[in-house]
Amino acid sequence: MQKVYFISGTMCTVDLWQFVFPKLKNTQPIYIDITTAKSFDEINNIILSKIEESAVIVGFSLGGFSALNFAIHYPKKVKELIIIAANANGLNDKEIQLRKSTIKFLENHTYKGISKTRIQQFLHPNNHQNQGIISIVKKMDDDLGKEVLIRQLKATSYRLDISPEVLRLNIPMLFISAENDALVTATDIKVFANKTKKGKHISLKNCGHMIPLEKPVELSEIINLV
């Protein structure tokens, strides 16, 4: 049975994978929690402490960027990457300023939790009223809380563009995107994947950013082929 390591995105817990893990075959899923990290160096150290050499790492969103960042620093530790709804790009100035203002607001106000409107921005329109998915996202946000949100925003705001380093990697990489992802453009991911030495790309239809919750059957089937 193959060990496969999973890393979630911003304000996501192991609950993100609750529909995926049961459908995996001949796989021992191991969850890596990066919510305590205050920098990408700390994220690298957490991953390093959890994995065995020649690891298969699955990363979603921030977790996907973190997996790519880990691979460029420790390429010999990674056998294969599965990157979901993420790319290797850094944050632009507008995004950095937005995060700074969000952090400042959070530090001076009570956090009432993620709103339904914000959750819907992550989902395909077909799932805007999907109370099952919405409740999971709210629960993950509630479980982690304000302090973790501020810590994750601070830790990941200065996200450098690591595309040149990723393109030099000689590691099999599968990039999974969603056609209706409002956060990460599927076309950009496809173009980048095609530039990598051993990269492949799969795009899922009728799906937003939250691929593990919106398309768990399709995602588990893809992972089972690794």
Phi, psi and omega per residue, in radians:
M1 nan 2.250 -3.075
Q2 -1.519 2.337 3.035
K3 -1.415 2.306 3.075
V4 -2.242 2.290 -3.037
Y5 -1.772 2.362 -3.049
F6 -2.087 2.348 3.115
I7 -2.204 2.221 -3.107
S8 -1.525 3.082 -3.134
G9 -1.656 -2.983 -3.134
T10 -0.992 2.265 3.110
M11 0.974 0.638 3.055
C12 -2.136 2.508 3.119
T13 -1.957 -2.946 3.075
V14 -1.104 -0.350 3.106
D15 -1.022 -0.396 3.124
L16 -1.006 -0.543 -3.017
W17 -1.765 0.204 -2.979
Q18 -1.102 -0.444 3.102
F19 -1.627 -0.257 -3.091
V20 -1.551 -0.862 -3.052
F21 -0.932 -0.786 -3.107
P22 -1.133 -0.333 -3.086
K23 -1.658 -0.032 -3.134
L24 -1.370 2.452 -3.121
K25 -1.997 2.424 3.121
N26 0.911 0.579 -3.091
T27 -2.333 2.350 2.992
Q28 -1.814 1.766 -3.120
P29 -1.308 2.295 3.112
I30 -2.133 2.116 -3.092
Y31 -1.557 2.320 3.089
I32 -1.934 2.009 -3.127
D33 -1.547 2.056 -3.130
I34 -1.891 0.204 -3.019
T35 -1.230 -0.261 3.127
T36 -1.502 -0.190 -3.028
A37 -1.263 2.495 3.105
K38 -1.899 0.047 3.130
S39 -2.868 2.929 3.088
F40 -1.213 -0.477 3.050
D41 -1.113 -0.707 3.105
E42 -1.186 -0.644 3.073
I43 -1.065 -0.769 3.102
N44 -1.024 -0.738 -3.122
N45 -1.161 -0.649 3.101
I46 -1.122 -0.827 3.132
I47 -1.061 -0.770 -3.113
L48 -1.041 -0.620 -3.102
S49 -1.349 -0.288 -3.039
K50 -1.784 -0.530 -2.993
I51 -1.582 2.757 2.912
E52 -1.702 2.770 -3.068
E53 -1.055 2.644 -3.109
S54 1.056 0.990 -3.035
A55 -1.600 2.575 2.930
V56 -1.673 2.093 -3.076
I57 -2.063 2.254 3.076
V58 -1.923 2.152 -3.124
G59 -2.222 2.349 3.116
F60 -1.903 2.254 3.047
S61 0.963 -2.060 3.074
L62 -0.966 -0.646 3.095
G63 -1.114 -0.562 3.082
G64 -1.205 -0.789 3.074
F65 -1.082 -0.719 -3.139
S66 -1.100 -0.668 3.118
A67 -1.153 -0.730 3.092
L68 -1.114 -0.753 -3.140
N69 -1.116 -0.687 3.094
F70 -1.105 -0.730 -3.080
A71 -1.126 -0.603 -3.138
I72 -1.285 -0.385 3.097
H73 -1.596 -0.539 -3.100
Y74 -2.328 1.061 -3.064
P75 -1.049 -0.548 -3.116
K76 -1.282 -0.232 3.135
K77 -1.523 -0.178 -2.995
V78 -1.991 2.207 3.083
K79 -1.552 -0.730 -3.105
E80 -2.781 2.601 3.096
L81 -2.075 2.416 2.949
I82 -2.104 1.953 -3.016
I83 -1.899 2.054 -3.039
I84 -1.923 2.158 3.053
A85 0.917 0.820 -3.127
A86 -2.684 2.754 3.034
N87 -2.365 -3.068 -3.080
A88 -1.738 0.132 -3.087
N89 -1.263 2.665 2.996
G90 -1.454 3.126 3.087
L91 -1.545 2.433 3.087
N92 -1.410 2.997 -3.068
D93 -1.030 -0.664 -3.137
K94 -1.103 -0.760 3.136
E95 -1.158 -0.673 3.131
I96 -1.128 -0.766 3.123
Q97 -1.126 -0.662 3.104
L98 -1.101 -0.714 3.122
R99 -1.163 -0.705 3.119
K100 -1.054 -0.779 -3.133
S101 -1.189 -0.609 3.102
T102 -1.149 -0.772 3.122
I103 -1.066 -0.790 -3.140
K104 -1.069 -0.730 3.126
F105 -1.115 -0.798 -3.109
L106 -1.106 -0.643 -3.110
E107 -1.207 -0.315 -3.076
N108 -2.027 0.046 -3.115
H109 -2.398 2.814 3.062
T110 -1.287 2.321 3.115
Y111 -1.572 2.101 -3.076
K112 -1.686 0.125 3.130
G113 1.632 2.858 -3.111
I114 -1.169 2.400 -3.104
S115 -1.482 2.773 3.107
K116 -1.097 -0.647 3.114
T117 -1.064 -0.743 3.125
R118 -1.155 -0.721 3.115
I119 -1.049 -0.742 -3.112
Q120 -1.091 -0.454 3.084
Q121 -1.140 -0.409 3.141
F122 -1.533 -0.193 -2.973
L123 -1.960 2.710 2.971
H124 -1.160 2.543 3.140
P125 -0.879 -0.562 3.113
N126 -1.078 -0.376 -3.090
N127 -1.873 0.164 -3.108
H128 -1.105 -0.404 3.102
Q129 -1.991 0.288 3.137
N130 -1.377 1.687 -3.030
Q131 -1.157 -0.481 3.100
G132 -1.090 -0.873 3.135
I133 -1.185 -0.776 -3.130
I134 -1.018 -0.736 -3.118
S135 -1.167 -0.591 3.112
I136 -1.173 -0.781 3.133
V137 -1.097 -0.741 3.113
K138 -1.115 -0.714 -3.132
K139 -1.115 -0.769 3.132
M140 -1.060 -0.737 3.133
D141 -1.136 -0.747 3.122
D142 -1.149 -0.732 -3.105
D143 -1.101 -0.629 -3.100
L144 -1.492 -0.791 3.031
G145 1.408 -3.117 -3.015
K146 -1.075 -0.783 -3.065
E147 -1.075 -0.726 3.127
V148 -1.183 -0.695 3.114
L149 -1.040 -0.836 3.118
I150 -1.080 -0.768 -3.122
R151 -1.092 -0.755 -3.125
Q152 -1.200 -0.670 3.108
L153 -1.121 -0.746 3.125
K154 -1.170 -0.749 -3.067
A155 -1.151 -0.523 -2.991
T156 -2.007 0.109 -3.106
S157 -1.223 -0.620 -3.132
Y158 -1.665 1.257 -3.068
R159 -1.691 1.884 -3.114
L160 -1.309 2.732 3.053
D161 -1.336 1.945 -3.118
I162 -1.801 0.263 -3.106
S163 -0.943 -0.827 -3.116
P164 -1.029 -0.696 -3.136
E165 -1.215 -0.677 3.129
V166 -1.130 -0.675 -3.127
L167 -1.148 -0.351 3.112
R168 -1.509 -0.180 -3.112
L169 -1.215 2.424 3.102
N170 -1.875 0.876 -3.074
I171 -2.111 2.389 3.038
P172 -1.046 2.248 -3.134
M173 -2.330 2.254 3.067
L174 -1.964 2.086 3.119
F175 -1.759 2.181 3.128
I176 -1.990 2.145 -3.135
S177 -2.172 2.988 3.089
A178 -2.155 2.370 -3.079
E179 -1.045 -0.519 -3.063
N180 -1.899 0.435 3.094
D181 -1.287 2.049 -3.110
A182 -1.440 -0.178 -3.084
L183 -1.739 -0.721 -3.100
V184 -2.206 2.087 -3.056
T185 -1.258 2.194 -3.110
A186 -1.065 -0.679 -3.131
T187 -1.085 -0.734 3.136
D188 -1.095 -0.708 3.128
I189 -1.126 -0.746 3.140
K190 -1.083 -0.802 -3.132
V191 -1.052 -0.765 -3.126
F192 -1.169 -0.769 -3.133
A193 -1.009 -0.675 -3.127
N194 -1.202 -0.323 3.125
K195 -1.500 -0.357 -3.088
T196 -1.278 2.793 -3.081
K197 -1.191 -0.715 -3.085
K198 -2.294 0.615 -3.078
G199 -1.656 2.556 3.029
K200 -2.267 2.849 -3.090
H201 -2.405 2.406 3.034
I202 -2.275 2.321 3.111
S203 -1.999 2.313 -3.140
L204 -1.767 2.387 -3.131
K205 -1.577 2.773 3.090
N206 0.918 0.839 -3.081
C207 -2.589 2.499 3.075
G208 -1.715 -2.641 -3.059
H209 -1.214 -0.573 -3.003
M210 -1.464 1.075 -3.040
I211 -0.964 -0.792 -3.119
P212 -1.074 -0.452 3.119
L213 -1.639 -0.555 -3.073
E214 -1.518 -0.570 -3.103
K215 -2.335 0.979 -3.081
P216 -1.146 -0.615 -3.126
V217 -1.140 -0.876 -3.136
E218 -1.084 -0.723 -3.112
L219 -1.149 -0.772 3.133
S220 -1.117 -0.640 3.108
E221 -1.110 -0.672 3.107
I222 -1.150 -0.791 -3.133
I223 -1.130 -0.601 3.136
N224 -1.114 -0.353 -3.119
L225 -1.477 -0.161 -3.108
V226 -1.211 nan nan
